[in-house]
Amino acid sequence: ARRWEEALGLVQDLLQQKLLPDLQTVTGVASVCSHAGEWQLALAFANEQRDQRLLPDGLLFGTLLLACEKGLNWELALELLADMERSSVPLDPISSALAIRACATR
């Protein structure tokens, strides 16, 4: 099934009601997209929400690093690690492993 489309549809419903998705919603949608192979959509959606002043946490960064790994995008994985440091989000073992695997495609 195309659950990622349903997830994005729910977010569209929120936005039409002038509501912004919270961090858990953004992380969930990015995760669904990433697991469905829609890694570019996961990254674009999360970046769009970050532009709305949403402050990412370690779980969202980990989800985005997973998208980088799936998309073989080592450059973006390194950018996300730098973003984590700038945002004072501590690096955890899972995020480290995802970043390393994304860089292994280099």
Gaussian input, Z-matrix of N, CA and C with variables (Angstrom, degrees):
# hf/3-21g

backbone

0 1
 N
 C     1     B1
 C     2     B2     1     A1
 N     3     B3     2     A2     1     D1
 C     4     B4     3     A3     2     D2
 C     5     B5     4     A4     3     D3
 N     6     B6     5     A5     4     D4
 C     7     B7     6     A6     5     D5
 C     8     B8     7     A7     6     D6
 N     9     B9     8     A8     7     D7
 C    10    B10     9     A9     8     D8
 C    11    B11    10    A10     9     D9
 N    12    B12    11    A11    10    D10
 C    13    B13    12    A12    11    D11
 C    14    B14    13    A13    12    D12
 N    15    B15    14    A14    13    D13
 C    16    B16    15    A15    14    D14
 C    17    B17    16    A16    15    D15
 N    18    B18    17    A17    16    D16
 C    19    B19    18    A18    17    D17
 C    20    B20    19    A19    18    D18
 N    21    B21    20    A20    19    D19
 C    22    B22    21    A21    20    D20
 C    23    B23    22    A22    21    D21
 N    24    B24    23    A23    22    D22
 C    25    B25    24    A24    23    D23
 C    26    B26    25    A25    24    D24
 N    27    B27    26    A26    25    D25
 C    28    B28    27    A27    26    D26
 C    29    B29    28    A28    27    D27
 N    30    B30    29    A29    28    D28
 C    31    B31    30    A30    29    D29
 C    32    B32    31    A31    30    D30
 N    33    B33    32    A32    31    D31
 C    34    B34    33    A33    32    D32
 C    35    B35    34    A34    33    D33
 N    36    B36    35    A35    34    D34
 C    37    B37    36    A36    35    D35
 C    38    B38    37    A37    36    D36
 N    39    B39    38    A38    37    D37
 C    40    B40    39    A39    38    D38
 C    41    B41    40    A40    39    D39
 N    42    B42    41    A41    40    D40
 C    43    B43    42    A42    41    D41
 C    44    B44    43    A43    42    D42
 N    45    B45    44    A44    43    D43
 C    46    B46    45    A45    44    D44
 C    47    B47    46    A46    45    D45
 N    48    B48    47    A47    46    D46
 C    49    B49    48    A48    47    D47
 C    50    B50    49    A49    48    D48
 N    51    B51    50    A50    49    D49
 C    52    B52    51    A51    50    D50
 C    53    B53    52    A52    51    D51
 N    54    B54    53    A53    52    D52
 C    55    B55    54    A54    53    D53
 C    56    B56    55    A55    54    D54
 N    57    B57    56    A56    55    D55
 C    58    B58    57    A57    56    D56
 C    59    B59    58    A58    57    D57
 N    60    B60    59    A59    58    D58
 C    61    B61    60    A60    59    D59
 C    62    B62    61    A61    60    D60
 N    63    B63    62    A62    61    D61
 C    64    B64    63    A63    62    D62
 C    65    B65    64    A64    63    D63
 N    66    B66    65    A65    64    D64
 C    67    B67    66    A66    65    D65
 C    68    B68    67    A67    66    D66
 N    69    B69    68    A68    67    D67
 C    70    B70    69    A69    68    D68
 C    71    B71    70    A70    69    D69
 N    72    B72    71    A71    70    D70
 C    73    B73    72    A72    71    D71
 C    74    B74    73    A73    72    D72
 N    75    B75    74    A74    73    D73
 C    76    B76    75    A75    74    D74
 C    77    B77    76    A76    75    D75
 N    78    B78    77    A77    76    D76
 C    79    B79    78    A78    77    D77
 C    80    B80    79    A79    78    D78
 N    81    B81    80    A80    79    D79
 C    82    B82    81    A81    80    D80
 C    83    B83    82    A82    81    D81
 N    84    B84    83    A83    82    D82
 C    85    B85    84    A84    83    D83
 C    86    B86    85    A85    84    D84
 N    87    B87    86    A86    85    D85
 C    88    B88    87    A87    86    D86
 C    89    B89    88    A88    87    D87
 N    90    B90    89    A89    88    D88
 C    91    B91    90    A90    89    D89
 C    92    B92    91    A91    90    D90
 N    93    B93    92    A92    91    D91
 C    94    B94    93    A93    92    D92
 C    95    B95    94    A94    93    D93
 N    96    B96    95    A95    94    D94
 C    97    B97    96    A96    95    D95
 C    98    B98    97    A97    96    D96
 N    99    B99    98    A98    97    D97
 C   100   B100    99    A99    98    D98
 C   101   B101   100   A100    99    D99
 N   102   B102   101   A101   100   D100
 C   103   B103   102   A102   101   D101
 C   104   B104   103   A103   102   D102
 N   105   B105   104   A104   103   D103
 C   106   B106   105   A105   104   D104
 C   107   B107   106   A106   105   D105
 N   108   B108   107   A107   106   D106
 C   109   B109   108   A108   107   D107
 C   110   B110   109   A109   108   D108
 N   111   B111   110   A110   109   D109
 C   112   B112   111   A111   110   D110
 C   113   B113   112   A112   111   D111
 N   114   B114   113   A113   112   D112
 C   115   B115   114   A114   113   D113
 C   116   B116   115   A115   114   D114
 N   117   B117   116   A116   115   D115
 C   118   B118   117   A117   116   D116
 C   119   B119   118   A118   117   D117
 N   120   B120   119   A119   118   D118
 C   121   B121   120   A120   119   D119
 C   122   B122   121   A121   120   D120
 N   123   B123   122   A122   121   D121
 C   124   B124   123   A123   122   D122
 C   125   B125   124   A124   123   D123
 N   126   B126   125   A125   124   D124
 C   127   B127   126   A126   125   D125
 C   128   B128   127   A127   126   D126
 N   129   B129   128   A128   127   D127
 C   130   B130   129   A129   128   D128
 C   131   B131   130   A130   129   D129
 N   132   B132   131   A131   130   D130
 C   133   B133   132   A132   131   D131
 C   134   B134   133   A133   132   D132
 N   135   B135   134   A134   133   D133
 C   136   B136   135   A135   134   D134
 C   137   B137   136   A136   135   D135
 N   138   B138   137   A137   136   D136
 C   139   B139   138   A138   137   D137
 C   140   B140   139   A139   138   D138
 N   141   B141   140   A140   139   D139
 C   142   B142   141   A141   140   D140
 C   143   B143   142   A142   141   D141
 N   144   B144   143   A143   142   D142
 C   145   B145   144   A144   143   D143
 C   146   B146   145   A145   144   D144
 N   147   B147   146   A146   145   D145
 C   148   B148   147   A147   146   D146
 C   149   B149   148   A148   147   D147
 N   150   B150   149   A149   148   D148
 C   151   B151   150   A150   149   D149
 C   152   B152   151   A151   150   D150
 N   153   B153   152   A152   151   D151
 C   154   B154   153   A153   152   D152
 C   155   B155   154   A154   153   D153
 N   156   B156   155   A155   154   D154
 C   157   B157   156   A156   155   D155
 C   158   B158   157   A157   156   D156
 N   159   B159   158   A158   157   D157
 C   160   B160   159   A159   158   D158
 C   161   B161   160   A160   159   D159
 N   162   B162   161   A161   160   D160
 C   163   B163   162   A162   161   D161
 C   164   B164   163   A163   162   D162
 N   165   B165   164   A164   163   D163
 C   166   B166   165   A165   164   D164
 C   167   B167   166   A166   165   D165
 N   168   B168   167   A167   166   D166
 C   169   B169   168   A168   167   D167
 C   170   B170   169   A169   168   D168
 N   171   B171   170   A170   169   D169
 C   172   B172   171   A171   170   D170
 C   173   B173   172   A172   171   D171
 N   174   B174   173   A173   172   D172
 C   175   B175   174   A174   173   D173
 C   176   B176   175   A175   174   D174
 N   177   B177   176   A176   175   D175
 C   178   B178   177   A177   176   D176
 C   179   B179   178   A178   177   D177
 N   180   B180   179   A179   178   D178
 C   181   B181   180   A180   179   D179
 C   182   B182   181   A181   180   D180
 N   183   B183   182   A182   181   D181
 C   184   B184   183   A183   182   D182
 C   185   B185   184   A184   183   D183
 N   186   B186   185   A185   184   D184
 C   187   B187   186   A186   185   D185
 C   188   B188   187   A187   186   D186
 N   189   B189   188   A188   187   D187
 C   190   B190   189   A189   188   D188
 C   191   B191   190   A190   189   D189
 N   192   B192   191   A191   190   D190
 C   193   B193   192   A192   191   D191
 C   194   B194   193   A193   192   D192
 N   195   B195   194   A194   193   D193
 C   196   B196   195   A195   194   D194
 C   197   B197   196   A196   195   D195
 N   198   B198   197   A197   196   D196
 C   199   B199   198   A198   197   D197
 C   200   B200   199   A199   198   D198
 N   201   B201   200   A200   199   D199
 C   202   B202   201   A201   200   D200
 C   203   B203   202   A202   201   D201
 N   204   B204   203   A203   202   D202
 C   205   B205   204   A204   203   D203
 C   206   B206   205   A205   204   D204
 N   207   B207   206   A206   205   D205
 C   208   B208   207   A207   206   D206
 C   209   B209   208   A208   207   D207
 N   210   B210   209   A209   208   D208
 C   211   B211   210   A210   209   D209
 C   212   B212   211   A211   210   D210
 N   213   B213   212   A212   211   D211
 C   214   B214   213   A213   212   D212
 C   215   B215   214   A214   213   D213
 N   216   B216   215   A215   214   D214
 C   217   B217   216   A216   215   D215
 C   218   B218   217   A217   216   D216
 N   219   B219   218   A218   217   D217
 C   220   B220   219   A219   218   D218
 C   221   B221   220   A220   219   D219
 N   222   B222   221   A221   220   D220
 C   223   B223   222   A222   221   D221
 C   224   B224   223   A223   222   D222
 N   225   B225   224   A224   223   D223
 C   226   B226   225   A225   224   D224
 C   227   B227   226   A226   225   D225
 N   228   B228   227   A227   226   D226
 C   229   B229   228   A228   227   D227
 C   230   B230   229   A229   228   D228
 N   231   B231   230   A230   229   D229
 C   232   B232   231   A231   230   D230
 C   233   B233   232   A232   231   D231
 N   234   B234   233   A233   232   D232
 C   235   B235   234   A234   233   D233
 C   236   B236   235   A235   234   D234
 N   237   B237   236   A236   235   D235
 C   238   B238   237   A237   236   D236
 C   239   B239   238   A238   237   D237
 N   240   B240   239   A239   238   D238
 C   241   B241   240   A240   239   D239
 C   242   B242   241   A241   240   D240
 N   243   B243   242   A242   241   D241
 C   244   B244   243   A243   242   D242
 C   245   B245   244   A244   243   D243
 N   246   B246   245   A245   244   D244
 C   247   B247   246   A246   245   D245
 C   248   B248   247   A247   246   D246
 N   249   B249   248   A248   247   D247
 C   250   B250   249   A249   248   D248
 C   251   B251   250   A250   249   D249
 N   252   B252   251   A251   250   D250
 C   253   B253   252   A252   251   D251
 C   254   B254   253   A253   252   D252
 N   255   B255   254   A254   253   D253
 C   256   B256   255   A255   254   D254
 C   257   B257   256   A256   255   D255
 N   258   B258   257   A257   256   D256
 C   259   B259   258   A258   257   D257
 C   260   B260   259   A259   258   D258
 N   261   B261   260   A260   259   D259
 C   262   B262   261   A261   260   D260
 C   263   B263   262   A262   261   D261
 N   264   B264   263   A263   262   D262
 C   265   B265   264   A264   263   D263
 C   266   B266   265   A265   264   D264
 N   267   B267   266   A266   265   D265
 C   268   B268   267   A267   266   D266
 C   269   B269   268   A268   267   D267
 N   270   B270   269   A269   268   D268
 C   271   B271   270   A270   269   D269
 C   272   B272   271   A271   270   D270
 N   273   B273   272   A272   271   D271
 C   274   B274   273   A273   272   D272
 C   275   B275   274   A274   273   D273
 N   276   B276   275   A275   274   D274
 C   277   B277   276   A276   275   D275
 C   278   B278   277   A277   276   D276
 N   279   B279   278   A278   277   D277
 C   280   B280   279   A279   278   D278
 C   281   B281   280   A280   279   D279
 N   282   B282   281   A281   280   D280
 C   283   B283   282   A282   281   D281
 C   284   B284   283   A283   282   D282
 N   285   B285   284   A284   283   D283
 C   286   B286   285   A285   284   D284
 C   287   B287   286   A286   285   D285
 N   288   B288   287   A287   286   D286
 C   289   B289   288   A288   287   D287
 C   290   B290   289   A289   288   D288
 N   291   B291   290   A290   289   D289
 C   292   B292   291   A291   290   D290
 C   293   B293   292   A292   291   D291
 N   294   B294   293   A293   292   D292
 C   295   B295   294   A294   293   D293
 C   296   B296   295   A295   294   D294
 N   297   B297   296   A296   295   D295
 C   298   B298   297   A297   296   D296
 C   299   B299   298   A298   297   D297
 N   300   B300   299   A299   298   D298
 C   301   B301   300   A300   299   D299
 C   302   B302   301   A301   300   D300
 N   303   B303   302   A302   301   D301
 C   304   B304   303   A303   302   D302
 C   305   B305   304   A304   303   D303
 N   306   B306   305   A305   304   D304
 C   307   B307   306   A306   305   D305
 C   308   B308   307   A307   306   D306
 N   309   B309   308   A308   307   D307
 C   310   B310   309   A309   308   D308
 C   311   B311   310   A310   309   D309
 N   312   B312   311   A311   310   D310
 C   313   B313   312   A312   311   D311
 C   314   B314   313   A313   312   D312
 N   315   B315   314   A314   313   D313
 C   316   B316   315   A315   314   D314
 C   317   B317   316   A316   315   D315

   B1=1.4638
   B2=1.5240
   B3=1.2633
   B4=1.4569
   B5=1.5271
   B6=1.3213
   B7=1.4676
   B8=1.5207
   B9=1.3109
   B10=1.4619
   B11=1.5260
   B12=1.3211
   B13=1.4661
   B14=1.5250
   B15=1.3448
   B16=1.4595
   B17=1.5231
   B18=1.3303
   B19=1.4650
   B20=1.5286
   B21=1.3107
   B22=1.4721
   B23=1.5231
   B24=1.3296
   B25=1.4597
   B26=1.5195
   B27=1.3353
   B28=1.4592
   B29=1.5248
   B30=1.3227
   B31=1.4669
   B32=1.5269
   B33=1.3197
   B34=1.4751
   B35=1.5215
   B36=1.3341
   B37=1.4660
   B38=1.5251
   B39=1.3307
   B40=1.4640
   B41=1.5322
   B42=1.3246
   B43=1.4649
   B44=1.5264
   B45=1.3132
   B46=1.4651
   B47=1.5248
   B48=1.3256
   B49=1.4604
   B50=1.5287
   B51=1.3430
   B52=1.4718
   B53=1.5315
   B54=1.3353
   B55=1.4558
   B56=1.5213
   B57=1.3222
   B58=1.4574
   B59=1.5263
   B60=1.3211
   B61=1.4656
   B62=1.5214
   B63=1.3335
   B64=1.4608
   B65=1.5311
   B66=1.3119
   B67=1.4657
   B68=1.5301
   B69=1.3192
   B70=1.4689
   B71=1.5238
   B72=1.3228
   B73=1.4638
   B74=1.5174
   B75=1.3202
   B76=1.4633
   B77=1.5256
   B78=1.3260
   B79=1.4656
   B80=1.5306
   B81=1.3217
   B82=1.4611
   B83=1.5112
   B84=1.3261
   B85=1.4644
   B86=1.5295
   B87=1.3252
   B88=1.4725
   B89=1.5255
   B90=1.3281
   B91=1.4603
   B92=1.5261
   B93=1.3184
   B94=1.4701
   B95=1.5300
   B96=1.3279
   B97=1.4719
   B98=1.5280
   B99=1.3190
   B100=1.4631
   B101=1.5228
   B102=1.3329
   B103=1.4657
   B104=1.5224
   B105=1.3226
   B106=1.4726
   B107=1.5261
   B108=1.3334
   B109=1.4619
   B110=1.5188
   B111=1.3081
   B112=1.4658
   B113=1.5294
   B114=1.3481
   B115=1.4585
   B116=1.5291
   B117=1.3295
   B118=1.4690
   B119=1.5233
   B120=1.3085
   B121=1.4620
   B122=1.5238
   B123=1.3233
   B124=1.4696
   B125=1.5243
   B126=1.3214
   B127=1.4677
   B128=1.5249
   B129=1.3147
   B130=1.4676
   B131=1.5299
   B132=1.3293
   B133=1.4557
   B134=1.5242
   B135=1.3288
   B136=1.4644
   B137=1.5280
   B138=1.3176
   B139=1.4646
   B140=1.5215
   B141=1.3062
   B142=1.4649
   B143=1.5282
   B144=1.3201
   B145=1.4596
   B146=1.5298
   B147=1.3251
   B148=1.4710
   B149=1.5131
   B150=1.3219
   B151=1.4603
   B152=1.5258
   B153=1.3320
   B154=1.4660
   B155=1.5352
   B156=1.3107
   B157=1.4717
   B158=1.5300
   B159=1.3063
   B160=1.4577
   B161=1.5295
   B162=1.3194
   B163=1.4620
   B164=1.5233
   B165=1.3247
   B166=1.4707
   B167=1.5261
   B168=1.3205
   B169=1.4569
   B170=1.5263
   B171=1.3190
   B172=1.4543
   B173=1.5163
   B174=1.3338
   B175=1.4603
   B176=1.5282
   B177=1.3229
   B178=1.4715
   B179=1.5252
   B180=1.3429
   B181=1.4609
   B182=1.5240
   B183=1.3299
   B184=1.4625
   B185=1.5188
   B186=1.3258
   B187=1.4657
   B188=1.5236
   B189=1.3226
   B190=1.4652
   B191=1.5231
   B192=1.3271
   B193=1.4664
   B194=1.5281
   B195=1.3257
   B196=1.4602
   B197=1.5305
   B198=1.3280
   B199=1.4707
   B200=1.5255
   B201=1.3280
   B202=1.4698
   B203=1.5200
   B204=1.3178
   B205=1.4639
   B206=1.5239
   B207=1.3204
   B208=1.4671
   B209=1.5220
   B210=1.3303
   B211=1.4530
   B212=1.5177
   B213=1.3348
   B214=1.4712
   B215=1.5335
   B216=1.3207
   B217=1.4568
   B218=1.5286
   B219=1.3284
   B220=1.4584
   B221=1.5190
   B222=1.3378
   B223=1.4660
   B224=1.5233
   B225=1.3253
   B226=1.4577
   B227=1.5248
   B228=1.3208
   B229=1.4664
   B230=1.5278
   B231=1.3234
   B232=1.4682
   B233=1.5288
   B234=1.3256
   B235=1.4652
   B236=1.5268
   B237=1.3256
   B238=1.4608
   B239=1.5248
   B240=1.3155
   B241=1.4648
   B242=1.5275
   B243=1.3201
   B244=1.4650
   B245=1.5294
   B246=1.3319
   B247=1.4700
   B248=1.5286
   B249=1.3229
   B250=1.4631
   B251=1.5216
   B252=1.3160
   B253=1.4625
   B254=1.5342
   B255=1.3382
   B256=1.4730
   B257=1.5191
   B258=1.3275
   B259=1.4592
   B260=1.5255
   B261=1.3295
   B262=1.4713
   B263=1.5225
   B264=1.3242
   B265=1.4658
   B266=1.5245
   B267=1.3303
   B268=1.4700
   B269=1.5288
   B270=1.3028
   B271=1.4651
   B272=1.5270
   B273=1.3190
   B274=1.4649
   B275=1.5272
   B276=1.3363
   B277=1.4701
   B278=1.5289
   B279=1.3220
   B280=1.4655
   B281=1.5224
   B282=1.3352
   B283=1.4657
   B284=1.5195
   B285=1.3336
   B286=1.4647
   B287=1.5236
   B288=1.3278
   B289=1.4628
   B290=1.5262
   B291=1.3346
   B292=1.4642
   B293=1.5294
   B294=1.3148
   B295=1.4654
   B296=1.5335
   B297=1.3150
   B298=1.4764
   B299=1.5223
   B300=1.3340
   B301=1.4712
   B302=1.5216
   B303=1.3221
   B304=1.4699
   B305=1.5249
   B306=1.3295
   B307=1.4741
   B308=1.5226
   B309=1.3080
   B310=1.4616
   B311=1.5209
   B312=1.3282
   B313=1.4566
   B314=1.5249
   B315=1.2860
   B316=1.4579
   B317=1.4970
   A1=109.61
   A2=115.36
   A3=121.57
   A4=109.52
   A5=114.86
   A6=121.19
   A7=112.07
   A8=117.01
   A9=119.00
   A10=110.26
   A11=117.27
   A12=120.00
   A13=110.66
   A14=116.01
   A15=120.06
   A16=110.64
   A17=116.73
   A18=121.02
   A19=110.69
   A20=116.36
   A21=119.31
   A22=111.13
   A23=117.10
   A24=120.76
   A25=111.45
   A26=116.75
   A27=120.36
   A28=111.46
   A29=116.54
   A30=119.96
   A31=110.11
   A32=116.58
   A33=119.92
   A34=110.32
   A35=116.92
   A36=120.77
   A37=111.13
   A38=116.06
   A39=120.19
   A40=110.86
   A41=115.12
   A42=119.77
   A43=111.57
   A44=117.08
   A45=120.37
   A46=111.51
   A47=116.23
   A48=120.98
   A49=111.30
   A50=115.90
   A51=122.88
   A52=112.41
   A53=116.33
   A54=122.26
   A55=109.02
   A56=116.49
   A57=120.68
   A58=109.66
   A59=117.37
   A60=119.40
   A61=110.67
   A62=116.15
   A63=119.94
   A64=109.57
   A65=114.59
   A66=120.86
   A67=111.88
   A68=117.58
   A69=120.53
   A70=111.03
   A71=116.99
   A72=120.57
   A73=110.61
   A74=116.55
   A75=120.73
   A76=110.31
   A77=116.57
   A78=120.63
   A79=110.33
   A80=117.21
   A81=120.99
   A82=112.89
   A83=116.62
   A84=120.67
   A85=110.26
   A86=116.77
   A87=120.09
   A88=110.49
   A89=116.73
   A90=120.91
   A91=111.33
   A92=116.83
   A93=120.66
   A94=110.02
   A95=116.62
   A96=120.37
   A97=110.88
   A98=115.77
   A99=120.28
   A100=111.35
   A101=117.35
   A102=120.84
   A103=112.28
   A104=116.51
   A105=120.43
   A106=111.93
   A107=116.27
   A108=119.53
   A109=113.20
   A110=116.83
   A111=122.01
   A112=108.97
   A113=115.62
   A114=120.19
   A115=112.55
   A116=118.07
   A117=120.17
   A118=110.48
   A119=115.81
   A120=121.09
   A121=110.51
   A122=117.34
   A123=121.29
   A124=110.72
   A125=116.00
   A126=120.42
   A127=111.88
   A128=116.79
   A129=120.60
   A130=110.66
   A131=116.76
   A132=120.45
   A133=110.75
   A134=117.02
   A135=120.23
   A136=111.21
   A137=116.92
   A138=119.70
   A139=111.17
   A140=116.43
   A141=120.58
   A142=110.40
   A143=116.35
   A144=119.85
   A145=111.56
   A146=116.86
   A147=119.85
   A148=109.94
   A149=117.14
   A150=120.84
   A151=111.27
   A152=117.33
   A153=122.70
   A154=111.09
   A155=116.31
   A156=123.02
   A157=113.97
   A158=116.72
   A159=120.67
   A160=107.98
   A161=116.54
   A162=120.40
   A163=109.87
   A164=117.34
   A165=120.34
   A166=111.93
   A167=115.25
   A168=121.40
   A169=108.85
   A170=116.67
   A171=120.51
   A172=113.25
   A173=116.82
   A174=120.07
   A175=111.33
   A176=117.07
   A177=119.46
   A178=110.34
   A179=116.98
   A180=118.54
   A181=110.74
   A182=117.71
   A183=120.58
   A184=111.79
   A185=116.07
   A186=120.84
   A187=110.66
   A188=116.44
   A189=119.96
   A190=111.56
   A191=116.80
   A192=119.34
   A193=110.82
   A194=116.83
   A195=120.07
   A196=110.29
   A197=116.22
   A198=120.18
   A199=110.03
   A200=117.09
   A201=120.22
   A202=111.51
   A203=115.30
   A204=118.70
   A205=110.43
   A206=116.83
   A207=120.38
   A208=111.44
   A209=116.13
   A210=120.76
   A211=114.01
   A212=116.05
   A213=121.06
   A214=111.14
   A215=115.86
   A216=120.92
   A217=109.91
   A218=116.17
   A219=120.74
   A220=112.38
   A221=117.57
   A222=119.79
   A223=110.85
   A224=116.18
   A225=120.46
   A226=110.90
   A227=117.35
   A228=120.43
   A229=109.98
   A230=117.03
   A231=119.92
   A232=111.04
   A233=117.48
   A234=120.83
   A235=110.77
   A236=116.41
   A237=120.18
   A238=111.45
   A239=117.41
   A240=119.90
   A241=110.70
   A242=116.34
   A243=120.26
   A244=110.78
   A245=116.78
   A246=121.07
   A247=110.87
   A248=116.49
   A249=120.02
   A250=109.87
   A251=116.24
   A252=120.46
   A253=110.56
   A254=116.41
   A255=119.91
   A256=111.86
   A257=116.60
   A258=121.88
   A259=112.47
   A260=116.94
   A261=122.70
   A262=112.60
   A263=115.64
   A264=120.84
   A265=106.77
   A266=117.10
   A267=118.96
   A268=112.47
   A269=114.57
   A270=121.44
   A271=108.39
   A272=116.29
   A273=120.75
   A274=108.76
   A275=117.33
   A276=120.25
   A277=113.94
   A278=117.90
   A279=120.22
   A280=110.40
   A281=117.07
   A282=120.03
   A283=110.80
   A284=116.27
   A285=120.23
   A286=110.92
   A287=115.92
   A288=120.07
   A289=111.02
   A290=117.15
   A291=120.13
   A292=111.17
   A293=116.58
   A294=120.13
   A295=111.03
   A296=115.89
   A297=119.90
   A298=110.11
   A299=116.95
   A300=119.57
   A301=111.53
   A302=117.09
   A303=119.59
   A304=109.82
   A305=116.34
   A306=120.18
   A307=111.79
   A308=118.26
   A309=121.43
   A310=111.41
   A311=116.87
   A312=121.00
   A313=111.38
   A314=115.90
   A315=122.67
   A316=112.47
   D1=160.75
   D2=-177.90
   D3=-101.50
   D4=66.17
   D5=-177.31
   D6=-62.84
   D7=-28.26
   D8=-179.62
   D9=-64.16
   D10=-34.67
   D11=177.77
   D12=-67.00
   D13=-39.64
   D14=177.59
   D15=-63.99
   D16=-42.19
   D17=179.83
   D18=-61.82
   D19=-45.02
   D20=178.65
   D21=-65.71
   D22=-34.77
   D23=177.18
   D24=-62.88
   D25=-39.68
   D26=177.50
   D27=-64.41
   D28=-38.93
   D29=177.34
   D30=-65.84
   D31=-40.07
   D32=176.67
   D33=-59.14
   D34=-39.89
   D35=177.16
   D36=-60.75
   D37=-43.02
   D38=177.03
   D39=-59.33
   D40=-48.05
   D41=-176.75
   D42=-63.92
   D43=-36.57
   D44=178.09
   D45=-64.75
   D46=-26.67
   D47=177.44
   D48=-89.93
   D49=11.23
   D50=179.58
   D51=64.78
   D52=29.23
   D53=176.33
   D54=-108.42
   D55=141.96
   D56=177.30
   D57=-99.23
   D58=139.48
   D59=177.15
   D60=-66.70
   D61=144.58
   D62=177.53
   D63=-85.56
   D64=178.72
   D65=-175.84
   D66=-60.24
   D67=-40.82
   D68=-179.96
   D69=-64.59
   D70=-38.82
   D71=179.07
   D72=-66.22
   D73=-45.15
   D74=179.93
   D75=-61.75
   D76=-44.59
   D77=179.19
   D78=-62.50
   D79=-43.29
   D80=179.42
   D81=-62.19
   D82=-45.40
   D83=179.80
   D84=-65.45
   D85=-42.98
   D86=178.81
   D87=-62.34
   D88=-38.25
   D89=179.32
   D90=-66.49
   D91=-46.03
   D92=179.26
   D93=-60.00
   D94=-44.52
   D95=179.77
   D96=-63.42
   D97=-45.33
   D98=-178.50
   D99=-61.90
   D100=-46.07
   D101=-179.53
   D102=-66.38
   D103=-24.22
   D104=178.82
   D105=-86.08
   D106=3.65
   D107=-179.49
   D108=85.54
   D109=4.52
   D110=179.38
   D111=-95.30
   D112=54.59
   D113=-173.72
   D114=-63.81
   D115=-35.64
   D116=179.04
   D117=-64.68
   D118=-39.50
   D119=178.10
   D120=-66.16
   D121=-39.72
   D122=177.59
   D123=-59.16
   D124=-46.81
   D125=-179.52
   D126=-67.39
   D127=-42.51
   D128=-179.28
   D129=-64.94
   D130=-43.19
   D131=-179.97
   D132=-62.18
   D133=-47.05
   D134=-179.25
   D135=-63.72
   D136=-40.48
   D137=178.69
   D138=-64.66
   D139=-38.89
   D140=177.80
   D141=-61.42
   D142=-40.73
   D143=179.86
   D144=-72.52
   D145=-32.26
   D146=176.21
   D147=-64.54
   D148=-32.51
   D149=176.50
   D150=-64.83
   D151=-19.39
   D152=178.47
   D153=-90.35
   D154=18.75
   D155=176.93
   D156=75.25
   D157=22.78
   D158=176.43
   D159=-80.65
   D160=125.03
   D161=-179.78
   D162=-90.84
   D163=117.85
   D164=-177.65
   D165=-71.89
   D166=152.71
   D167=174.23
   D168=-115.19
   D169=-175.90
   D170=-178.09
   D171=-62.04
   D172=-34.24
   D173=-179.92
   D174=-67.26
   D175=-42.90
   D176=177.86
   D177=-65.86
   D178=-43.82
   D179=177.60
   D180=-59.88
   D181=-41.81
   D182=178.21
   D183=-61.36
   D184=-41.02
   D185=178.04
   D186=-62.43
   D187=-41.04
   D188=179.69
   D189=-71.25
   D190=-34.19
   D191=175.45
   D192=-66.53
   D193=-35.35
   D194=174.47
   D195=-62.16
   D196=-41.34
   D197=177.26
   D198=-61.73
   D199=-39.99
   D200=177.59
   D201=-63.36
   D202=-41.12
   D203=178.47
   D204=-62.91
   D205=-46.07
   D206=-179.50
   D207=-64.35
   D208=-32.85
   D209=-178.89
   D210=-91.34
   D211=3.67
   D212=-179.67
   D213=55.58
   D214=40.96
   D215=-175.21
   D216=-110.27
   D217=80.28
   D218=-176.73
   D219=-68.80
   D220=-31.92
   D221=-179.59
   D222=-62.45
   D223=-46.03
   D224=-179.91
   D225=-67.86
   D226=-34.71
   D227=176.87
   D228=-59.18
   D229=-42.84
   D230=178.64
   D231=-67.01
   D232=-36.92
   D233=175.99
   D234=-62.90
   D235=-41.88
   D236=179.09
   D237=-63.93
   D238=-38.39
   D239=176.39
   D240=-61.76
   D241=-41.16
   D242=177.07
   D243=-65.60
   D244=-39.13
   D245=176.44
   D246=-62.25
   D247=-40.21
   D248=178.57
   D249=-59.42
   D250=-45.06
   D251=-179.18
   D252=-64.41
   D253=-45.23
   D254=179.02
   D255=-62.37
   D256=-32.39
   D257=-178.72
   D258=-87.17
   D259=2.09
   D260=-178.00
   D261=58.71
   D262=33.42
   D263=175.17
   D264=-94.62
   D265=120.26
   D266=-177.35
   D267=-65.95
   D268=141.82
   D269=177.60
   D270=-78.24
   D271=129.10
   D272=179.63
   D273=-109.01
   D274=167.01
   D275=-177.49
   D276=-59.36
   D277=-36.73
   D278=-178.38
   D279=-68.15
   D280=-46.34
   D281=178.58
   D282=-62.42
   D283=-39.29
   D284=177.22
   D285=-59.35
   D286=-46.93
   D287=-178.53
   D288=-63.94
   D289=-41.89
   D290=178.94
   D291=-62.58
   D292=-42.36
   D293=178.80
   D294=-64.29
   D295=-41.47
   D296=178.91
   D297=-62.90
   D298=-43.83
   D299=179.42
   D300=-65.20
   D301=-36.68
   D302=176.74
   D303=-64.92
   D304=-38.92
   D305=-179.86
   D306=-73.38
   D307=-22.48
   D308=179.63
   D309=-66.62
   D310=-15.71
   D311=179.74
   D312=-85.30
   D313=-4.59
   D314=-175.76
   D315=-59.40

